[in-house]
Amino acid sequence: MASDTTTTTGAPAVPPPPPAPAGAPRSAWRGRRHRWGVRWGPYAHIAPFFVLFAAFGIFPLLYTGWASLHRVELTAPTDMEWVGLRNYARLLDDEFFWNALRNTVTIGLLSTVPQLLMALGIAHLLHGRLRGSTFFRVVALTPYATSVAAATLVFVLLFGRDFGLVNWVLGLLGAGPVDWQNGRWTSQFAVSTIVIWRWTGYNALIYLAALQAVPDELYEAAALDGASRWQQFRHVTVPSLRPTILFTCVVSTIGATQLFGEPLLFNGSAGATGGSDHQFQTLGLYLYEQGWVNLHLGRASAIAWAMLLILLLAGAAVALVRAWRRRTR
């Protein structure tokens, strides 16, 4: 009689495989899902940003570039007539475009330079041992939280010709009233003050965050060497904040190029013309006038791409200057 462990031919019998556990398919699926999650999970988390950026960033940019090469009106955006670079060529001979560019540069300089200097000083004061520093930080950010419309309307009252507070103060000092809205330099100065008031505190907090990363040992060493607060500011604070200062300069330049709300509301009766003589019409206002007042969507698209080209050229110029300074050191 054959043994239980051998077959009839004498070969040893192979035992059958043990039955699979009841939870094996489920555990295999969990392991596969875990591997998929590890591999594709990060992409799923950042996918909403790229979807929204493609819908509201890349697509409008490409469509605007395509529209700038056509003659198209806002009343019939699907009826496009190919004109090539004609819209760009017209900008070279457009005196209103060059006037808007000059106004943009002037208002940008009048608002950006004092704004960043004041923000740097405020950040240095807030970084010191100041009582109620948290309260002052909140106060510094309050103008940024104020809407453009509300802030501009208040400044319109301040710079009123007949009953404005600024002219009242000038009258106390013996100066005559100033027509802030109709003068070229006066209107640009008034618009610049709105920008300065809204963005100084915001940039000050950016500088303050950068200052908190500066080691306190540098200030202590400077104090032991007999350096005053002003000397500490010049030789410790400013060199430590050079990358942050460059960042705020770039962001402020972009904001100045896109300036729209403040000049639009500063003289509401003038609309997008920027005053009776276009004395404070910026590139943003000129783009709005061409696209939404004159309904020339193709020309407005060309202006938008011209603004982008100006920013790229400015960025390239800054990069070349920095590269040249590195080589000369």
C-alpha angles and dihedrals in degrees: 000000000000121000120249091246096056135063126232089267092056096252116131113260118246110231115234116255115266115259115265116252115261092242097048098101090047094049091047090053091049091051092049091048090049091053091049090049093050092048102040102021096090091051091051091052095053095037095090091058093051092045092053092042091052092048099044102023116028098032096051089046094052093041091050090051091050092047091051088065092056140062102242132156125214090234090061108024093168094057103084128173117196112239101157114208095346093111090054093046090053090056091061090061096037110108091192091058092052090045090053090048092052091048091049092052093046095048089043092055094043091052105032102048098050091038096057093041092052092044091053092051093046091049090052091052093047090049091059127076098289124160113239092013091158091056092050091049090055091047091051091056096045096087090053090055091052115096119251092237095053094046094047094048091052091051090049088060092046092052096043114141099223107024104014120134093228093057090046090057090046089052090055088054092052098256124128125246118281124218095224098179100049101044120085099223095031093052093047090049091051093050089048092055090058091054092046092050094050101044107032094083092045092055090043091060090049089053090045091054089051091047091055088062092057111099113251088222089076092058092043091052091048091049091050089052089056098255116160124224090264092050091048088051093051100041103030111022101042097045091047092052100048095112091046092047090052090050093052091046090054094046092046091050091053090048092049091051091052095043107145119132100056098052092040094057098034091081105019095180091058093055115188095346092085097228134335091291098031086253095152102022109136129198090262091055092046091051090051091048093052096043106035104022102034091027093225099143095173093055091046090052090051090052090051092053090045088056089051090050091051091053092048091050091049091050091048091050091052091048091051092049091050092048091049092050091051091052094048094052 
